[in-house]
Amino acid sequence: MTLEELTVEATAEIEAAKPLYKQVNNERLEFTSADYDQAIIDLANSKWDTQQFGYIEARQQAYGSIGDQLDMQFKDLLNDTTTWKDHIAQVKSDNPKPE
């Protein structure tokens, strides 16, 4: 999705969540128009970051530990297999980098 499309989505989500409040000097105040505008920008940017860079964290978790990967590589050398290479290819396939 484009940032503009994500902004439209964020706008709808913020509108559906109204009223929103903030705490200022121990006083509960409803968001001002500027606060709502900033909330939309912040949510859209967060969605953009997740879309563009979320794959990095997903891949890091799916790869497993360095120790596990080294163990896979060692066993591949001993057994003439491609377990590690297949694992890495699967992680990249399951968590593609956005274009």
Summary of the structure (lengths in Angstrom):
residues: 99
radius of gyration: 21.8
end to end distance: 10.7
largest distance: 67.6
contacts: 221
relative contact order: 0.11
helix: 73%
strand: 8%
